[in-house]
Amino acid sequence: QVQLVESGGGLVQAGDSLRLSCEASGRTFSRTGMGWFRQIPEKEREFVARISARGGSTYYADSVKGRFTISRENAKNTVYLQMNSLKPEDTAIYYCAGGSLYYSDRLPSQYDYWGQGTQVTVSS
């Protein structure tokens, strides 16, 4: 079983940057694709980015492409989300997810385990 713990959220101004981290426990971390999702109240959870097990391929939602970068350090059991040029519409709870099998996985149902989320608030 894998447990995920996110950190790095906070309150920033539009145009600022944040880096989210997600630390995983368990021995399967380096063998699974990982993703980031976000959610605002009364909306469905939205795909943000995904990275393959070894980090060789990444996949982004159009809304964050060119501004966000997903990366991972398997030696540290950690996946990151570097967020630059933040906009107020990026405000959400951000969730780390694992267990993805395929490059284009962008549905929550395609991920097996989740972190508790970290709040990101971008003021205008």
DSSP file with accessible surface (Angstrom, degrees, kcal/mol):
  #  RESIDUE AA STRUCTURE BP1 BP2  ACC     N-H-->O    O-->H-N    N-H-->O    O-->H-N    TCO  KAPPA ALPHA  PHI   PSI    X-CA   Y-CA   Z-CA
    1    1 A Q              0   0  199      0, 0.0     2,-0.4     0, 0.0    26,-0.1   0.000 360.0 360.0 360.0 139.4    0.0    0.0    0.0
    2    2 A V        -     0   0    8     24,-0.1     2,-0.4    25,-0.1    24,-0.2  -0.907 360.0-161.8-111.6 133.4    1.3    3.5   -0.9
    3    3 A Q  E     -A   25   0A 138     22,-0.6    22,-2.3    -2,-0.4     2,-0.4  -0.944   7.2-156.7-113.8 141.2    0.6    6.6    1.2
    4    4 A L  E     -A   24   0A   9    110,-0.5   112,-0.5    -2,-0.4     2,-0.4  -0.944   8.3-171.9-121.0 136.9    1.0   10.1   -0.3
    5    5 A V  E     -A   23   0A  86     18,-2.1    18,-2.5    -2,-0.4     2,-0.2  -0.969  10.6-157.5-130.8 116.8    1.6   13.3    1.6
    6    6 A E  E     +A   22   0A   7     -2,-0.4     2,-0.3    16,-0.2    16,-0.2  -0.581  16.9 166.1 -89.2 155.3    1.5   16.7   -0.2
    7    7 A S  E     +A   21   0A  64     14,-2.3    14,-2.7    -2,-0.2   111,-0.1  -0.962  40.0  69.6-155.1 167.0    3.1   19.9    1.0
    8    8 A G        +     0   0   34     -2,-0.3    11,-0.3     1,-0.3    14,-0.0   0.366  59.8 134.6 105.0  -4.2    4.1   23.3   -0.4
    9    9 A G        +     0   0   29     12,-0.1     2,-0.3     9,-0.1    -1,-0.3  -0.175  22.4 126.6 -70.5 170.7    0.7   24.9   -0.9
   10   10 A G  E     -d  120   0B  28    109,-0.8   111,-2.8   108,-0.1     2,-0.5  -0.989  57.4 -58.6 169.2-169.9    0.0   28.5    0.2
   11   11 A L  E     +d  121   0B 128     -2,-0.3     2,-0.3   109,-0.2   111,-0.2  -0.915  55.5 158.9-105.8 123.1   -1.2   31.9   -0.6
   12   12 A V  E     -d  122   0B  20    109,-2.7   111,-2.9    -2,-0.5     2,-0.2  -0.862  36.8-106.6-135.4 171.2    0.5   33.8   -3.4
   13   13 A Q  E >   -d  123   0B 128     -2,-0.3     3,-2.3   109,-0.2    73,-0.2  -0.634  50.4 -79.9 -97.1 158.5   -0.1   36.6   -5.8
   14   14 A A  T 3  S+     0   0   49    109,-2.4    73,-0.2     1,-0.3    -1,-0.1  -0.295 119.4  28.1 -55.4 135.4   -0.8   36.3   -9.5
   15   15 A G  T 3  S+     0   0   49     71,-3.1    70,-0.6     1,-0.3    -1,-0.3   0.186  96.8 116.7  94.8 -15.7    2.5   35.8  -11.4
   16   16 A D    <   -     0   0   69     -3,-2.3    70,-2.3    70,-0.2    -1,-0.3  -0.187  57.7-125.1 -77.3 176.6    4.2   34.2   -8.4
   17   17 A S        -     0   0   60     67,-0.2     2,-0.3    68,-0.2    67,-0.2  -0.877  21.4-178.3-123.7 155.0    5.6   30.6   -8.3
   18   18 A L  E     - B   0  83A  30     65,-2.3    65,-3.5    -2,-0.3     2,-0.5  -0.979  15.3-147.5-144.3 151.3    5.1   27.7   -6.0
   19   19 A R  E     - B   0  82A 127     -2,-0.3     2,-0.3   -11,-0.3    63,-0.2  -0.981  13.2-159.0-122.9 120.5    6.5   24.2   -5.8
   20   20 A L  E     - B   0  81A   0     61,-2.7    61,-2.3    -2,-0.5     2,-0.3  -0.727   6.6-160.1 -92.4 145.7    4.4   21.4   -4.5
   21   21 A S  E     -AB   7  80A  24    -14,-2.7   -14,-2.3    -2,-0.3     2,-0.4  -0.926   8.5-166.5-123.4 151.3    5.9   18.2   -3.2
   22   22 A a  E     -AB   6  79A   0     57,-2.0    57,-2.2    -2,-0.3     2,-0.5  -0.939   8.1-162.6-139.2 111.9    4.4   14.8   -2.7
   23   23 A E  E     -AB   5  78A 123    -18,-2.5   -18,-2.1    -2,-0.4     2,-0.4  -0.829   9.8-157.2 -99.6 133.6    6.2   12.2   -0.7
   24   24 A A  E     -A    4   0A   6     53,-3.2     2,-0.3    -2,-0.5   -20,-0.2  -0.828   7.5-154.3-112.2 144.6    5.3    8.6   -1.0
   25   25 A S  E     +A    3   0A  52    -22,-2.3   -22,-0.6    -2,-0.4     3,-0.1  -0.798  55.2  61.8-105.9 156.8    5.7    5.6    1.3
   26   26 A G  S >  S-     0   0   31     -2,-0.3     3,-0.7   -24,-0.2   -24,-0.1  -0.085  82.2 -97.2 106.9 153.0    5.9    2.1    0.0
   27   27 A R  T 3  S+     0   0  226      1,-0.2     3,-0.3     2,-0.1    -1,-0.1   0.503 108.6  68.2 -87.1  -4.4    8.2    0.2   -2.3
   28   28 A T  T >   +     0   0   53      1,-0.2     3,-1.9    -3,-0.1     4,-0.2   0.480  67.6  99.9 -94.7  -0.1    6.1    0.5   -5.5
   29   29 A F  G X  S+     0   0    0     -3,-0.7     3,-1.6     1,-0.3    -1,-0.2   0.901  80.6  50.8 -54.4 -46.7    6.6    4.3   -6.0
   30   30 A S  G 3  S+     0   0   51     -3,-0.3    -1,-0.3     1,-0.3    -2,-0.1   0.546 107.6  55.3 -73.9  -3.6    9.3    4.0   -8.6
   31   31 A R  G <  S+     0   0  177     -3,-1.9     2,-0.4     2,-0.1    -1,-0.3   0.295  99.2  72.6-108.2   9.1    7.2    1.5  -10.7
   32   32 A T  S <  S-     0   0   13     -3,-1.6     2,-0.1    21,-0.2    69,-0.1  -0.947  77.9-115.6-131.3 145.4    4.1    3.7  -11.1
   33   33 A G  E     -E  100   0B   2     67,-2.1    67,-1.7    -2,-0.4    66,-1.0  -0.484  34.3-153.1 -69.8 147.0    3.0    6.7  -13.0
   34   34 A M  E     -EF  98  51B   0     17,-2.3    17,-2.9    64,-0.2     2,-0.3  -0.909  12.5-174.1-124.5 151.5    2.1    9.7  -10.8
   35   35 A G  E     -EF  97  50B   0     62,-3.0    62,-2.6    -2,-0.3     2,-0.4  -0.912  19.6-136.1-140.8 165.9   -0.2   12.6  -11.3
   36   36 A W  E     +EF  96  49B   0     13,-2.7    12,-2.5    -2,-0.3    13,-1.8  -0.989  24.0 176.3-121.5 137.6   -1.4   15.9  -10.0
   37   37 A F  E     -EF  95  47B   0     58,-2.8    58,-2.8    -2,-0.4     2,-0.3  -0.843  11.4-154.1-128.1 167.1   -5.1   16.9   -9.9
   38   38 A R  E     -EF  94  46B  14      8,-2.4     8,-3.7    -2,-0.3     2,-0.3  -0.982   6.8-169.4-143.2 157.7   -6.9   19.9   -8.5
   39   39 A Q  E     -E   93   0B  54     54,-2.0    54,-2.7    -2,-0.3     6,-0.1  -0.994   8.2-164.6-150.1 137.3  -10.4   20.6   -7.3
   40   40 A I    >   -     0   0   74     -2,-0.3     3,-1.9     4,-0.3    52,-0.1  -0.835  51.0 -71.6-114.1 158.9  -12.5   23.6   -6.3
   41   41 A P  T 3  S+     0   0  119      0, 0.0    -1,-0.1     0, 0.0     3,-0.1  -0.165 116.9   6.5 -53.8 137.0  -15.8   23.3   -4.3
   42   42 A E  T 3  S+     0   0  204      1,-0.2     2,-0.3    -3,-0.0    -3,-0.0   0.593 110.0 103.8  66.9  15.3  -18.7   21.8   -6.3
   43   43 A K  S <  S-     0   0  133     -3,-1.9    -1,-0.2     3,-0.0     2,-0.1  -0.891  76.5-103.2-120.9 157.3  -16.5   21.0   -9.2
   44   44 A E        -     0   0  175     -2,-0.3    -4,-0.3     1,-0.1     2,-0.2  -0.386  49.0 -88.1 -73.5 155.1  -15.1   17.7  -10.4
   45   45 A R        -     0   0   70     -6,-0.1     2,-0.4    -2,-0.1    -6,-0.2  -0.464  49.0-145.1 -65.8 133.8  -11.5   16.9   -9.7
   46   46 A E  E     -F   38   0B  82     -8,-3.7    -8,-2.4    -2,-0.2     2,-0.1  -0.856   9.3-119.7-112.3 133.0   -9.5   18.2  -12.7
   47   47 A F  E     +F   37   0B   7     -2,-0.4   -10,-0.2    59,-0.3     3,-0.1  -0.423  33.7 167.8 -65.8 139.5   -6.4   16.6  -14.2
   48   48 A V  E     -     0   0B   0    -12,-2.5    13,-2.5     1,-0.4     2,-0.3   0.711  56.5 -23.5-116.9 -54.5   -3.2   18.8  -14.1
   49   49 A A  E     -FG  36  60B   0    -13,-1.8   -13,-2.7    11,-0.2    -1,-0.4  -0.993  46.7-157.0-161.0 158.3   -0.2   16.7  -15.0
   50   50 A R  E     -FG  35  59B  11      9,-2.3     9,-2.0    -2,-0.3     2,-0.4  -0.990   4.1-164.3-141.9 148.3    1.2   13.2  -15.1
   51   51 A I  E     -FG  34  58B   4    -17,-2.9   -17,-2.3    -2,-0.3     7,-0.2  -0.991  24.6-116.2-133.8 142.5    4.7   11.7  -15.1
   52   52 A S    >   -     0   0   20      5,-2.4     3,-1.0    -2,-0.4   -20,-0.1  -0.175  38.5 -95.3 -71.8 171.1    5.8    8.2  -16.1
   53   53 A A  T 3  S+     0   0   25      1,-0.3   -21,-0.2   -22,-0.2    -1,-0.1   0.859 125.5  33.4 -59.3 -39.1    7.4    5.8  -13.6
   54   54 A R  T 3  S-     0   0  232    -23,-0.1    -1,-0.3    19,-0.0    20,-0.1   0.439 113.1-113.2 -98.1  -0.3   10.9    6.7  -14.6
   55   55 A G  S <  S+     0   0   29     -3,-1.0    -2,-0.1     2,-0.2    17,-0.1   0.512  80.4 123.2  86.3   6.5   10.2   10.3  -15.4
   56   56 A G        +     0   0   76      1,-0.1     2,-0.4    -5,-0.1    -3,-0.0   0.707  69.9  37.6 -79.1 -18.6   10.9   10.0  -19.1
   57   57 A S        -     0   0   42      2,-0.0    -5,-2.4    46,-0.0     2,-0.3  -0.991  62.7-173.0-136.7 143.9    7.5   11.3  -20.2
   58   58 A T  E     -G   51   0B  52     -2,-0.4     2,-0.3    -7,-0.2    -7,-0.2  -0.910   4.8-163.8-131.0 159.9    5.1   13.9  -19.0
   59   59 A Y  E     -G   50   0B  51     -9,-2.0    -9,-2.3    -2,-0.3     2,-0.3  -0.993  10.6-167.8-149.2 133.0    1.6   15.0  -19.9
   60   60 A Y  E     -G   49   0B  35     -2,-0.3   -11,-0.2   -11,-0.2     2,-0.2  -0.914  26.5-111.8-128.0 151.1   -0.2   18.2  -19.1
   61   61 A A    >>  -     0   0    4    -13,-2.5     3,-1.6    -2,-0.3     4,-1.2  -0.499  36.7-118.6 -69.2 147.4   -3.6   19.7  -19.2
   62   62 A D  T 34 S+     0   0  132      1,-0.3     3,-0.3     2,-0.2    -1,-0.1   0.839 110.6  64.5 -58.7 -32.7   -3.8   22.5  -21.7
   63   63 A S  T 34 S+     0   0   55      1,-0.2    -1,-0.3     3,-0.0   -15,-0.1   0.694 114.4  29.2 -68.0 -17.8   -4.7   25.0  -19.0
   64   64 A V  T X> S+     0   0    0     -3,-1.6     3,-2.4   -16,-0.2     4,-2.3   0.480  85.0 127.7-119.8  -5.5   -1.2   24.6  -17.4
   65   65 A K  T 3< S+     0   0  118     -4,-1.2     4,-0.1     1,-0.3   -16,-0.0  -0.270  80.7  16.1 -59.5 131.8    1.0   23.7  -20.3
   66   66 A G  T 34 S+     0   0   83      2,-0.5    -1,-0.3     1,-0.1     3,-0.1   0.249 125.9  58.6  88.8 -13.5    4.0   25.9  -20.4
   67   67 A R  T <4 S+     0   0   30     -3,-2.4    17,-2.0     1,-0.2     2,-0.3   0.699  99.1  52.6-114.3 -35.1    3.5   27.2  -16.8
   68   68 A F  E  <  -C   83   0A   3     -4,-2.3    -2,-0.5    15,-0.2     2,-0.4  -0.816  60.1-165.9-107.7 148.4    3.7   24.0  -14.7
   69   69 A T  E     -C   82   0A  71     13,-2.5    13,-3.1    -2,-0.3     2,-0.4  -0.990   5.5-156.7-134.7 126.2    6.3   21.3  -14.7
   70   70 A I  E     +C   81   0A   5     -2,-0.4     2,-0.3    11,-0.2    11,-0.2  -0.809  24.4 158.6 -99.3 139.9    6.0   17.9  -13.1
   71   71 A S  E     -C   80   0A  49      9,-1.6     9,-3.1    -2,-0.4     2,-0.3  -0.937  19.8-152.5-149.3 171.6    9.1   16.0  -12.1
   72   72 A R  E     -C   79   0A  28     -2,-0.3     2,-0.5     7,-0.3     7,-0.2  -0.995  14.8-154.7-152.0 152.2   10.1   13.2   -9.7
   73   73 A E  E > > -C   78   0A  78      5,-3.0     5,-2.0    -2,-0.3     3,-1.2  -0.914  11.2-172.4-124.7  99.4   13.0   11.9   -7.7
   74   74 A N  G > 5S+     0   0   47     -2,-0.5     3,-1.1     1,-0.3   -44,-0.1   0.829  83.9  63.0 -65.6 -29.2   12.6    8.2   -7.2
   75   75 A A  G 3 5S+     0   0  106      1,-0.3    -1,-0.3     2,-0.1   -45,-0.0   0.775 113.0  36.6 -64.9 -23.9   15.5    8.0   -4.8
   76   76 A K  G < 5S-     0   0  123     -3,-1.2    -1,-0.3     2,-0.2    -2,-0.2   0.290 107.0-125.3-107.0   4.5   13.5   10.3   -2.5
   77   77 A N  T < 5 +     0   0   47     -3,-1.1   -53,-3.2    -4,-0.3     2,-0.4   0.884  68.6 131.6  52.5  42.5   10.1    8.8   -3.3
   78   78 A T  E   < -BC  23  73A  12     -5,-2.0    -5,-3.0   -55,-0.2     2,-0.4  -0.975  43.6-165.9-133.7 139.4    8.9   12.3   -4.2
   79   79 A V  E     -BC  22  72A   0    -57,-2.2   -57,-2.0    -2,-0.4     2,-0.3  -0.940  17.0-157.7-119.2 145.5    7.1   13.9   -7.1
   80   80 A Y  E     -BC  21  71A  15     -9,-3.1    -9,-1.6    -2,-0.4     2,-0.4  -0.840  16.0-157.6-121.8 158.1    7.0   17.6   -7.6
   81   81 A L  E     -BC  20  70A   0    -61,-2.3   -61,-2.7    -2,-0.3     2,-0.6  -0.905  12.0-162.1-134.9 106.0    4.8   20.2   -9.3
   82   82 A Q  E     -BC  19  69A  60    -13,-3.1   -13,-2.5    -2,-0.4     2,-0.6  -0.800  10.5-166.1 -86.5 121.9    6.6   23.4  -10.1
   83   83 A M  E     +BC  18  68A   0    -65,-3.5   -65,-2.3    -2,-0.6     2,-0.3  -0.948  10.0 175.9-117.3 115.3    4.0   26.1  -10.8
   84   84 A N        +     0   0   56    -17,-2.0   -67,-0.2    -2,-0.6   -68,-0.1  -0.756  60.2  21.6-113.3 162.8    5.0   29.4  -12.4
   85   85 A S  S    S-     0   0   68    -70,-0.6    -1,-0.2    -2,-0.3   -68,-0.2   0.906  84.8-158.7  48.6  50.3    3.1   32.4  -13.6
   86   86 A L        -     0   0    2    -70,-2.3   -71,-3.1    -3,-0.2   -70,-0.2  -0.251   8.0-158.9 -64.9 146.0    0.2   31.5  -11.3
   87   87 A K    >   -     0   0   86    -73,-0.2     3,-2.4    -3,-0.1     4,-0.3  -0.858  31.8-110.2-120.6 157.3   -3.2   32.9  -12.1
   88   88 A P  G >  S+     0   0   50      0, 0.0     3,-1.9     0, 0.0    34,-0.4   0.858 117.3  63.4 -55.9 -32.4   -6.3   33.3   -9.8
   89   89 A E  G 3  S+     0   0  132      1,-0.3    -3,-0.0    32,-0.1    32,-0.0   0.559  88.8  69.4 -72.2  -5.7   -8.0   30.5  -11.7
   90   90 A D  G <  S+     0   0    0     -3,-2.4    -1,-0.3    32,-0.1     2,-0.2   0.522  70.9 121.0 -83.3  -6.4   -5.3   28.1  -10.5
   91   91 A T    <   +     0   0   43     -3,-1.9     2,-0.3    -4,-0.3    30,-0.2  -0.401  40.8 104.9 -61.1 125.4   -6.7   28.4   -7.0
   92   92 A A  E    S- H   0 120B   4     28,-2.1    28,-2.8    -2,-0.2     2,-0.5  -0.963  76.8 -78.2-178.4 172.1   -7.7   25.0   -5.8
   93   93 A I  E     -EH  39 119B  55    -54,-2.7   -54,-2.0    -2,-0.3     2,-0.5  -0.865  49.0-145.5 -88.8 128.3   -6.9   22.1   -3.6
   94   94 A Y  E     -EH  38 118B   0     24,-3.1    24,-2.0    -2,-0.5     2,-0.4  -0.852  14.1-164.2-102.9 131.0   -4.1   20.1   -5.3
   95   95 A Y  E     -E   37   0B  32    -58,-2.8   -58,-2.8    -2,-0.5     2,-0.3  -0.929  12.6-143.6-117.8 137.8   -3.9   16.4   -4.9
   96   96 A a  E     -E   36   0B   0     -2,-0.4    19,-2.3   -60,-0.2     2,-0.3  -0.752  24.8-173.2 -91.7 142.6   -1.1   14.0   -5.7
   97   97 A A  E     -EI  35 114B   0    -62,-2.6   -62,-3.0    -2,-0.3     2,-0.3  -0.987   5.9-172.9-140.5 149.9   -2.2   10.6   -7.1
   98   98 A G  E     +EI  34 113B   0     15,-2.6    14,-1.9    -2,-0.3    15,-1.7  -0.860  51.0  67.0-137.8 169.9   -0.4    7.4   -8.0
   99   99 A G  E     +     0   0B   5    -66,-1.0     2,-0.2     1,-0.3   -65,-0.2   0.538  58.0 155.3  97.7   8.1   -1.0    4.0   -9.6
  100  100 A S  E     -E   33   0B   3    -67,-1.7   -67,-2.1     1,-0.1    -1,-0.3  -0.486  22.9-173.3 -71.8 140.7   -1.4    5.3  -13.1
  101  101 A L        +     0   0  129      9,-0.4     2,-0.3    -2,-0.2    -1,-0.1   0.725  59.0  53.5-103.0 -28.8   -0.6    2.8  -15.9
  102  102 A Y  S >  S-     0   0  153      8,-0.2     3,-2.0     1,-0.1    -1,-0.1  -0.867  74.9-122.0-124.5 150.7   -0.8    4.7  -19.1
  103  103 A Y  T 3  S+     0   0  122     -2,-0.3    -1,-0.1     1,-0.3   -53,-0.0   0.834 110.7  45.2 -51.4 -42.9    0.7    7.9  -20.5
  104  104 A S  T 3  S+     0   0   66      2,-0.0     2,-0.4    -3,-0.0    -1,-0.3   0.253  74.7 140.2 -95.1  14.8   -2.7    9.6  -21.2
  105  105 A D    <   +     0   0    5     -3,-2.0   -46,-0.1     1,-0.2    -5,-0.1  -0.428   8.6 146.6 -61.5 117.2   -4.3    8.8  -17.9
  106  106 A R        +     0   0   99     -2,-0.4   -59,-0.3   -59,-0.1    -1,-0.2   0.259  39.0  94.2-136.1   8.1   -6.2   11.9  -16.9
  107  107 A L  S >  S-     0   0   95      1,-0.1     3,-2.2   -61,-0.1     4,-0.2  -0.872  73.3-131.4-102.7 139.6   -9.3   10.5  -15.1
  108  108 A P  G >  S+     0   0   46      0, 0.0     3,-1.9     0, 0.0    -1,-0.1   0.857 107.1  63.8 -54.7 -33.5   -9.3   10.2  -11.3
  109  109 A S  G 3  S+     0   0  102      1,-0.3     0, 0.0    -3,-0.0     0, 0.0   0.667  91.8  65.2 -66.6 -14.7  -10.6    6.6  -11.7
  110  110 A Q  G <  S+     0   0   69     -3,-2.2     2,-0.4   -10,-0.0    -9,-0.4   0.414  92.2  74.9 -88.5   3.5   -7.3    5.7  -13.4
  111  111 A Y    <   -     0   0    8     -3,-1.9   -12,-0.2    -4,-0.2   -11,-0.1  -0.927  63.8-158.8-118.3 142.5   -5.3    6.3  -10.3
  112  112 A D        +     0   0  121    -14,-1.9     2,-0.3    -2,-0.4   -13,-0.2   0.746  69.2  27.8 -94.5 -29.6   -5.3    4.0   -7.3
  113  113 A Y  E     -I   98   0B  29    -15,-1.7   -15,-2.6  -112,-0.0     2,-0.3  -0.984  61.8-163.8-143.0 153.9   -4.2    6.1   -4.4
  114  114 A W  E     -I   97   0B  74     -2,-0.3  -110,-0.5   -17,-0.2   -17,-0.2  -0.934  16.1-127.3-137.5 151.2   -4.4    9.7   -3.3
  115  115 A G        -     0   0   10    -19,-2.3  -110,-0.2    -2,-0.3     3,-0.1  -0.287  37.9-104.4 -85.3-178.0   -2.9   12.2   -0.9
  116  116 A Q        -     0   0  110   -112,-0.5  -111,-0.1     1,-0.2   -21,-0.1   0.602  62.5-115.7 -87.5 -12.2   -5.0   14.4    1.4
  117  117 A G        -     0   0   12    -21,-0.1     2,-0.4     1,-0.1   -22,-0.2   0.089  16.4-125.5  96.1 152.9   -4.5   17.6   -0.7
  118  118 A T  E     - H   0  94B  22    -24,-2.0   -24,-3.1  -111,-0.1     2,-0.3  -0.999  24.9-119.8-137.8 135.5   -2.8   20.9   -0.2
  119  119 A Q  E     - H   0  93B  87     -2,-0.4  -109,-0.8   -26,-0.2     2,-0.5  -0.583  23.9-172.3 -81.1 132.3   -4.5   24.3   -0.7
  120  120 A V  E     -dH  10  92B   0    -28,-2.8   -28,-2.1    -2,-0.3     2,-0.5  -0.991   4.7-176.5-120.6 124.5   -3.2   26.7   -3.3
  121  121 A T  E     -d   11   0B  49   -111,-2.8  -109,-2.7    -2,-0.5     2,-0.5  -0.989   6.0-168.2-124.6 125.2   -4.7   30.2   -3.3
  122  122 A V  E     -d   12   0B   7     -2,-0.5     2,-0.3   -34,-0.4  -109,-0.2  -0.953   9.8-155.7-116.0 117.4   -3.7   32.8   -5.9
  123  123 A S  E      d   13   0B  43   -111,-2.9  -109,-2.4    -2,-0.5    -2,-0.0  -0.640 360.0 360.0 -92.7 150.7   -4.8   36.4   -5.3
  124  124 A S              0   0  134     -2,-0.3    -1,-0.1  -111,-0.2   -37,-0.0  -0.338 360.0 360.0 -89.5 360.0   -5.2   38.9   -8.1
